[in-house]
Amino acid sequence: MSRVALLGTGRIGTHHAEVLAREVPGLELVALVDPAVERARELGAIFGVPTVLDDYRRLEEVEGLDAVVITTPAATHLDLIEHFAASGLHIFTEKPLATTVADADRAAAAVAGTDLVLQVGFNRRFAESW
């Protein structure tokens, strides 16, 4: 069972929380992180998430974490990617990867030479209408 934390519990984060908690076999959503901690607590209660935090740095307290899902504002992606890559966690981030090409290069460099997966969610990539 893979243990995953979700960062960001806004509109997109709420959608991801539901999918992660209810629709992905072999995955356990074990933590939600959002500075808007009351909203995160409400979401945690709905989906049975045991840990709700207001600061991503506190995820070090969560034992056995395998990966993070980042659904925070784009300007935060690079710092989070670098932090969690240094922590040895796999990373799924919503688009965009970063807000500049230089920051995207830094994000890629954060996982280069490791066995970590850094994936960018781009929900229309395979949509026939596009």
Backbone as a printed PyTorch tensor [residue, N CA C, xyz], in Angstrom:
tensor([[[  0.8560,  -1.1790,   0.0000],
         [  0.0000,   0.0000,   0.0000],
         [  0.8950,   1.2330,   0.0000]],

        [[  0.7060,   2.1010,  -0.9770],
         [  1.4570,   3.3590,  -1.0430],
         [  0.7650,   4.4140,  -0.1960]],

        [[  1.5580,   5.1190,   0.5910],
         [  1.0410,   6.1480,   1.4860],
         [  1.3460,   7.5270,   0.8920]],

        [[  0.2870,   8.3130,   0.6990],
         [  0.3960,   9.5720,  -0.0360],
         [ -0.1750,  10.7290,   0.7830]],

        [[  0.4620,  11.8900,   0.6390],
         [ -0.0450,  13.1340,   1.2220],
         [ -0.4570,  14.0620,   0.0880]],

        [[ -1.5120,  14.8110,   0.3090],
         [ -2.0160,  15.7900,  -0.6510],
         [ -1.7900,  17.1820,  -0.0910]],

        [[ -1.1660,  18.0380,  -0.8920],
         [ -0.9270,  19.4350,  -0.5130],
         [ -1.8480,  20.3300,  -1.3140]],

        [[ -2.6900,  21.0740,  -0.6180],
         [ -3.6460,  21.9670,  -1.2720],
         [ -5.0220,  21.3420,  -1.2840]],

        [[ -5.9780,  21.9840,  -0.6140],
         [ -7.3270,  21.4290,  -0.5340],
         [ -8.3800,  22.3700,  -1.1170]],

        [[ -7.9610,  23.1290,  -2.1160],
         [ -8.9100,  23.9770,  -2.8370],
         [ -9.7220,  23.1440,  -3.8200]],

        [[-10.2010,  23.7670,  -4.8760],
         [-11.0710,  23.0850,  -5.8450],
         [-10.3990,  21.8700,  -6.4590]],

        [[ -9.2080,  22.0370,  -7.0080],
         [ -8.5050,  20.9200,  -7.6410],
         [ -8.0690,  19.9050,  -6.5930]],

        [[ -7.5920,  20.3900,  -5.4470],
         [ -7.1780,  19.4980,  -4.3760],
         [ -8.3230,  18.6320,  -3.8690]],

        [[ -9.5080,  19.2130,  -3.7660],
         [-10.6750,  18.4490,  -3.3290],
         [-10.9760,  17.3260,  -4.3050]],

        [[-10.8990,  17.6200,  -5.5830],
         [-11.1090,  16.5800,  -6.6010],
         [-10.0640,  15.4700,  -6.4490]],

        [[ -8.8060,  15.8530,  -6.3100],
         [ -7.7490,  14.8500,  -6.1470],
         [ -7.9420,  14.0440,  -4.8710]],

        [[ -8.3610,  14.6880,  -3.7890],
         [ -8.5810,  13.9740,  -2.5310],
         [ -9.6190,  12.8700,  -2.7070]],

        [[-10.7000,  13.1890,  -3.3840],
         [-11.7390,  12.1830,  -3.6070],
         [-11.2130,  11.0180,  -4.4380]],

        [[-10.5030,  11.3320,  -5.4980],
         [ -9.9570,  10.2780,  -6.3580],
         [ -8.9520,   9.4210,  -5.5860]],

        [[ -8.0430,  10.0670,  -4.8710],
         [ -7.0260,   9.3320,  -4.1370],
         [ -7.6370,   8.4680,  -3.0380]],

        [[ -8.6190,   9.0010,  -2.3330],
         [ -9.2210,   8.2860,  -1.2030],
         [-10.1510,   7.1620,  -1.6370]],

        [[-10.7900,   7.3180,  -2.7950],
         [-11.8600,   6.3760,  -3.1570],
         [-11.6210,   5.5560,  -4.4200]],

        [[-10.7100,   5.9970,  -5.2840],
         [-10.6700,   5.3670,  -6.5960],
         [ -9.3260,   4.7850,  -7.0160]],

        [[ -8.3070,   4.8770,  -6.1880],
         [ -6.9930,   4.3780,  -6.5830],
         [ -6.6390,   3.1620,  -5.7160]],

        [[ -6.7580,   1.9720,  -6.2890],
         [ -6.4170,   0.7740,  -5.5210],
         [ -4.9370,   0.7940,  -5.1190]],

        [[ -4.6540,   0.3100,  -3.9310],
         [ -3.2730,   0.2220,  -3.4730],
         [ -2.7020,   1.5230,  -2.9550]],

        [[ -3.5520,   2.5220,  -2.7700],
         [ -3.0960,   3.8190,  -2.2910],
         [ -3.8660,   4.1980,  -1.0380]],

        [[ -3.1630,   4.7590,  -0.0740],
         [ -3.7870,   5.2500,   1.1430],
         [ -3.4730,   6.7350,   1.2830]],

        [[ -4.4990,   7.5590,   1.2780],
         [ -4.3400,   8.9950,   1.4900],
         [ -4.2260,   9.2140,   2.9930]],

        [[ -3.0160,   9.5370,   3.4540],
         [ -2.7520,   9.5770,   4.8950],
         [ -2.6070,  10.9770,   5.4670]],

        [[ -2.4910,  11.9890,   4.6070],
         [ -2.3330,  13.3450,   5.1320],
         [ -2.8120,  14.3790,   4.1260]],

        [[ -3.3790,  15.4470,   4.6730],
         [ -3.7440,  16.6400,   3.9040],
         [ -2.9850,  17.8080,   4.5010]],

        [[ -2.5090,  18.7000,   3.6180],
         [ -1.7700,  19.8690,   4.0800],
         [ -2.3300,  21.1080,   3.3940]],

        [[ -2.6550,  22.1110,   4.2140],
         [ -3.1360,  23.3750,   3.6640],
         [ -3.0760,  24.4230,   4.7710]],

        [[ -2.5660,  25.6260,   4.4750],
         [ -2.6020,  26.6930,   5.4830],
         [ -4.0350,  27.0100,   5.9180]],

        [[ -5.0020,  26.7650,   5.0300],
         [ -6.4240,  26.9040,   5.3830],
         [ -6.8390,  25.5950,   6.0610]],

        [[ -6.3500,  25.4130,   7.2750],
         [ -6.4240,  24.1170,   7.9410],
         [ -7.8660,  23.6940,   8.2640]],

        [[ -8.7530,  24.6260,   8.4900],
         [-10.1480,  24.2420,   8.7690],
         [-10.7710,  23.5550,   7.5610]],

        [[-10.5270,  24.1100,   6.3770],
         [-11.0340,  23.4780,   5.1540],
         [-10.4220,  22.0930,   5.0000]],

        [[ -9.1340,  21.9850,   5.2760],
         [ -8.4560,  20.6930,   5.1780],
         [ -9.0320,  19.6950,   6.1800]],

        [[ -9.3440,  20.1460,   7.3840],
         [ -9.9500,  19.2550,   8.3930],
         [-11.3110,  18.7450,   7.9330]],

        [[-12.1090,  19.6380,   7.3470],
         [-13.4160,  19.2230,   6.8410],
         [-13.2620,  18.1570,   5.7620]],

        [[-12.3210,  18.3660,   4.8610],
         [-12.0730,  17.3920,   3.7990],
         [-11.5370,  16.0810,   4.3820]],

        [[-10.6550,  16.1970,   5.3520],
         [-10.1260,  15.0110,   6.0070],
         [-11.2260,  14.1850,   6.6600]],

        [[-12.1980,  14.8430,   7.2670],
         [-13.3160,  14.1350,   7.8910],
         [-14.1600,  13.4150,   6.8440]],

        [[-14.3750,  14.0460,   5.7180],
         [-15.1710,  13.4400,   4.6470],
         [-14.5120,  12.1790,   4.1160]],

        [[-13.1970,  12.2250,   3.9160],
         [-12.5020,  11.1200,   3.2620],
         [-11.7150,  10.2280,   4.2300]],

        [[-11.8530,  10.4590,   5.5230],
         [-11.1930,   9.6010,   6.4960],
         [ -9.6750,   9.6990,   6.4880]],

        [[ -9.1730,  10.8980,   6.2600],
         [ -7.7220,  11.1210,   6.2420],
         [ -7.2670,  11.3830,   7.6810]],

        [[ -6.3370,  10.5710,   8.1970],
         [ -5.9930,  10.6600,   9.6170],
         [ -5.1670,  11.8620,  10.0390]],

        [[ -4.4040,  12.4600,   9.1290],
         [ -3.5160,  13.5550,   9.5030],
         [ -3.8340,  14.7840,   8.6680]],

        [[ -4.0340,  15.9150,   9.3430],
         [ -4.2730,  17.1900,   8.6680],
         [ -3.2940,  18.1910,   9.2610]],

        [[ -2.5300,  18.8430,   8.3820],
         [ -1.4740,  19.7570,   8.8070],
         [ -1.6190,  21.1070,   8.1130]],

        [[ -1.0510,  22.1410,   8.7330],
         [ -1.0840,  23.4700,   8.1200],
         [  0.2570,  23.8550,   7.4970]],

        [[  1.2700,  22.9880,   7.6160],
         [  2.6160,  23.2860,   7.1140],
         [  3.2160,  22.0150,   6.5190]],

        [[  3.6280,  22.0870,   5.2730],
         [  4.1620,  20.9090,   4.5880],
         [  5.4180,  20.3510,   5.2470]],

        [[  6.1660,  21.1780,   5.9440],
         [  7.3880,  20.7000,   6.6020],
         [  7.0730,  19.7070,   7.7170]],

        [[  5.8660,  19.7380,   8.2120],
         [  5.4550,  18.8020,   9.2690],
         [  5.1640,  17.4090,   8.7220]],

        [[  5.1760,  17.2360,   7.4200],
         [  4.9670,  15.8970,   6.8560],
         [  6.0620,  14.9270,   7.2650]],

        [[  7.1870,  15.4460,   7.7290],
         [  8.2510,  14.5780,   8.2320],
         [  7.7640,  13.7590,   9.4210]],

        [[  6.6960,  14.2180,  10.0760],
         [  6.1140,  13.5060,  11.2140],
         [  5.3060,  12.2840,  10.7790]],

        [[  4.9360,  12.2140,   9.5110],
         [  4.1000,  11.1260,   9.0100],
         [  4.9920,   9.9560,   8.6180]],

        [[  4.8110,   8.8440,   9.2850],
         [  5.6600,   7.6730,   9.0340],
         [  5.2740,   6.9660,   7.7350]],

        [[  6.2940,   6.4960,   7.0360],
         [  6.0840,   5.6510,   5.8720],
         [  5.4960,   6.3300,   4.6610]],

        [[  5.6530,   7.6310,   4.5560],
         [  5.1180,   8.3670,   3.4160],
         [  5.9290,   8.0250,   2.1670]],

        [[  5.2320,   7.7270,   1.0650],
         [  5.8810,   7.3520,  -0.1820],
         [  5.8870,   8.4630,  -1.2240]],

        [[  4.8440,   9.3010,  -1.2110],
         [  4.6860,  10.2750,  -2.2880],
         [  3.8270,  11.4380,  -1.8320]],

        [[  3.9210,  12.5290,  -2.6010],
         [  3.0590,  13.6870,  -2.3860],
         [  2.3770,  14.0590,  -3.6970]],

        [[  1.1970,  14.6410,  -3.5390],
         [  0.4470,  15.1930,  -4.6650],
         [  0.3130,  16.6760,  -4.3890]],

        [[  0.8020,  17.4940,  -5.3140],
         [  0.8310,  18.9460,  -5.1300],
         [ -0.2710,  19.5850,  -5.9690]],

        [[ -1.2160,  20.2390,  -5.2860],
         [ -2.2930,  20.9530,  -5.9760],
         [ -2.3850,  22.3890,  -5.4670]],

        [[ -1.2480,  22.9120,  -5.0720],
         [ -1.1420,  24.2750,  -4.5560],
         [ -0.9840,  25.2570,  -5.7130]],

        [[ -1.0040,  26.5550,  -5.4490],
         [ -0.7840,  27.5360,  -6.5210],
         [  0.5650,  27.3140,  -7.2180]],

        [[  0.6040,  27.5920,  -8.4990],
         [  1.7820,  27.3140,  -9.3390],
         [  3.0680,  27.9220,  -8.7900]],

        [[  2.9880,  29.0810,  -8.2060],
         [  4.1980,  29.7420,  -7.7100],
         [  4.8630,  28.9750,  -6.5680]],

        [[  4.1600,  28.0370,  -5.9540],
         [  4.7230,  27.2480,  -4.8520],
         [  5.3380,  25.9320,  -5.3180]],

        [[  5.0890,  25.5300,  -6.5430],
         [  5.4790,  24.1970,  -7.0060],
         [  6.9780,  23.9300,  -6.8800]],

        [[  7.8140,  24.8400,  -7.3340],
         [  9.2500,  24.5830,  -7.3350],
         [  9.7770,  24.3170,  -5.9310]],

        [[  9.4480,  25.1720,  -4.9790],
         [  9.9440,  24.9710,  -3.6130],
         [  9.4830,  23.6310,  -3.0530]],

        [[  8.2320,  23.2800,  -3.3130],
         [  7.7170,  22.0030,  -2.8150],
         [  8.4040,  20.8250,  -3.5000]],

        [[  8.5900,  20.9190,  -4.7960],
         [  9.2580,  19.8430,  -5.5300],
         [ 10.6760,  19.6460,  -5.0080]],

        [[ 11.4020,  20.7270,  -4.8540],
         [ 12.7750,  20.6020,  -4.3430],
         [ 12.7890,  20.0210,  -2.9270]],

        [[ 11.8790,  20.4560,  -2.0950],
         [ 11.8130,  19.9560,  -0.7180],
         [ 11.5340,  18.4560,  -0.6880]],

        [[ 10.5250,  18.0230,  -1.4190],
         [ 10.1390,  16.6170,  -1.3450],
         [ 11.0860,  15.7010,  -2.1140]],

        [[ 11.7200,  16.2090,  -3.1560],
         [ 12.7600,  15.4160,  -3.8230],
         [ 13.9130,  15.1800,  -2.8590]],

        [[ 14.3090,  16.2170,  -2.1200],
         [ 15.3840,  16.0770,  -1.1330],
         [ 14.9820,  15.1260,  -0.0100]],

        [[ 13.6690,  14.9870,   0.2280],
         [ 13.1660,  14.0700,   1.2510],
         [ 13.0160,  12.6430,   0.7300]],

        [[ 13.2450,  12.4550,  -0.5690],
         [ 13.1620,  11.1150,  -1.1440],
         [ 11.7550,  10.6390,  -1.4550]],

        [[ 10.8390,  11.5790,  -1.7030],
         [  9.4570,  11.2070,  -1.9950],
         [  9.1450,  11.3850,  -3.4740]],

        [[  8.3250,  10.4830,  -3.9970],
         [  7.8230,  10.6310,  -5.3560],
         [  6.8600,  11.8150,  -5.3670]],

        [[  6.7410,  12.4820,  -6.5240],
         [  5.9760,  13.7280,  -6.5970],
         [  5.0840,  13.7400,  -7.8310]],

        [[  3.7990,  14.0050,  -7.6070],
         [  2.8650,  14.3230,  -8.6750],
         [  2.4650,  15.7660,  -8.4460]],

        [[  2.6130,  16.5990,  -9.4690],
         [  2.2110,  17.9950,  -9.3280],
         [  1.2290,  18.3640, -10.4230]],

        [[  0.2750,  19.1700, -10.0450],
         [ -0.6230,  19.7190, -11.0490],
         [  0.1670,  20.6580, -11.9380]],

        [[ -0.3720,  20.9010, -13.1160],
         [  0.2530,  21.8350, -14.0360],
         [  0.0480,  23.2580, -13.5480]],

        [[  0.9130,  24.1410, -13.8750],
         [  2.1760,  23.9320, -14.5790],
         [  3.2550,  23.4350, -13.6170]],

        [[  4.2700,  22.8120, -14.1830],
         [  5.3920,  22.3480, -13.3800],
         [  6.0020,  23.5180, -12.6080]],

        [[  6.1700,  24.6360, -13.2890],
         [  6.7720,  25.8270, -12.6950],
         [  6.2780,  27.0380, -13.4640]],

        [[  6.6600,  28.2190, -12.9900],
         [  6.1830,  29.4420, -13.6450],
         [  7.1860,  30.0280, -14.6270]],

        [[  8.4020,  29.4900, -14.6570],
         [  9.4050,  29.9150, -15.6400],
         [ 10.1470,  28.6870, -16.1450]],

        [[ 10.7910,  28.8200, -17.2820],
         [ 11.5880,  27.7180, -17.8270],
         [ 12.7460,  27.3970, -16.8820]],

        [[ 13.3720,  28.4190, -16.3280],
         [ 14.4860,  28.1900, -15.4000],
         [ 14.0290,  27.3990, -14.1770]],

        [[ 12.8470,  27.7170, -13.6630],
         [ 12.3310,  26.9690, -12.5130],
         [ 11.9530,  25.5500, -12.9010]],

        [[ 11.4430,  25.3580, -14.1000],
         [ 11.1410,  24.0010, -14.5680],
         [ 12.4270,  23.1850, -14.6640]],

        [[ 13.4900,  23.8060, -15.1370],
         [ 14.7920,  23.1250, -15.1870],
         [ 15.2520,  22.7500, -13.7840]],

        [[ 15.0610,  23.6430, -12.8250],
         [ 15.4390,  23.3390, -11.4400],
         [ 14.6100,  22.1920, -10.8730]],

        [[ 13.3230,  22.1610, -11.2070],
         [ 12.4650,  21.0590, -10.7410],
         [ 12.9450,  19.7320, -11.3060]],

        [[ 13.2560,  19.7130, -12.5930],
         [ 13.7670,  18.4970, -13.2160],
         [ 15.1010,  18.0830, -12.6040]],

        [[ 15.9390,  19.0620, -12.3210],
         [ 17.2470,  18.7720, -11.7270],
         [ 17.1080,  18.1880, -10.3200]],

        [[ 16.0290,  18.5350,  -9.6310],
         [ 15.8310,  18.0490,  -8.2610],
         [ 15.6860,  16.5300,  -8.2050]],

        [[ 15.2010,  15.9360,  -9.2850],
         [ 15.0330,  14.4720,  -9.2990],
         [ 16.0150,  13.7740, -10.2300]],

        [[ 16.7990,  14.5450, -10.9690],
         [ 17.7680,  13.9480, -11.9020],
         [ 18.7580,  13.0770, -11.1340]],

        [[ 19.0310,  11.9190, -11.6830],
         [ 19.9960,  11.0150, -11.0680],
         [ 19.4460,  10.2430,  -9.8820]],

        [[ 18.1420,  10.3350,  -9.6460],
         [ 17.5090,   9.5790,  -8.5640],
         [ 16.5390,   8.5680,  -9.1800]],

        [[ 15.9580,   7.7550,  -8.3400],
         [ 14.9030,   6.8360,  -8.7820],
         [ 13.5150,   7.4220,  -8.5430]],

        [[ 13.4650,   8.7000,  -8.1950],
         [ 12.1870,   9.3320,  -7.9000],
         [ 11.4160,   9.6510,  -9.1720]],

        [[ 10.1020,   9.5790,  -9.0530],
         [  9.2150,   9.9510, -10.1510],
         [  8.6860,  11.3470,  -9.8740]],

        [[  8.8150,  12.2190, -10.8670],
         [  8.1940,  13.5380, -10.8480],
         [  7.2710,  13.5780, -12.0530]],

        [[  5.9690,  13.6470, -11.7940],
         [  4.9900,  13.6410, -12.8770],
         [  4.1480,  14.9010, -12.8100]],

        [[  3.8770,  15.4590, -13.9750],
         [  3.0250,  16.6410, -14.0750],
         [  1.6620,  16.2090, -14.5990]],

        [[  0.6180,  16.5690, -13.8630],
         [ -0.7360,  16.2530, -14.3040],
         [ -1.1550,  17.2100, -15.4040]],

        [[ -1.5160,  16.6510, -16.5190],
         [ -2.0000,  17.4630, -17.6370],
         [ -3.2070,  16.7280, -18.1830]],

        [[ -4.3770,  17.0250, -17.6270],
         [ -5.5700,  16.2190, -17.8570],
         [ -6.0700,  16.2030, -19.2940]],

        [[ -5.6210,  17.0790, -20.1360],
         [ -6.1190,  17.1040, -21.5160],
         [ -5.1410,  16.4880, -22.5100]],

        [[ -4.0160,  16.0010, -22.0370],
         [ -2.9860,  15.4840, -22.9310],
         [ -3.5240,  14.4270, -23.9010]],

        [[ -4.3910,  13.5670, -23.4140],
         [ -4.8740,  12.4610, -24.2460],
         [ -6.3410,  12.6230, -24.6370]],

        [[ -6.9040,  13.7820, -24.4190],
         [ -8.3090,  14.0140, -24.7790],
         [ -8.4170,  14.2090, -26.2940]],

        [[ -9.2930,  13.4400, -26.9050],
         [ -9.4450,  13.5120, -28.3660],
         [ -9.8200,  14.9080, -28.8450]],

        [[-10.5760,  15.6490, -28.0380],
         [-11.0080,  16.9790, -28.4590],
         [ -9.8590,  17.9680, -28.5770]],

        [[ -8.7350,  17.6410, -28.0090],
         [ -7.5680,  18.5080, -28.0830],
         [ -6.6580,  18.0360, -29.1830]]])
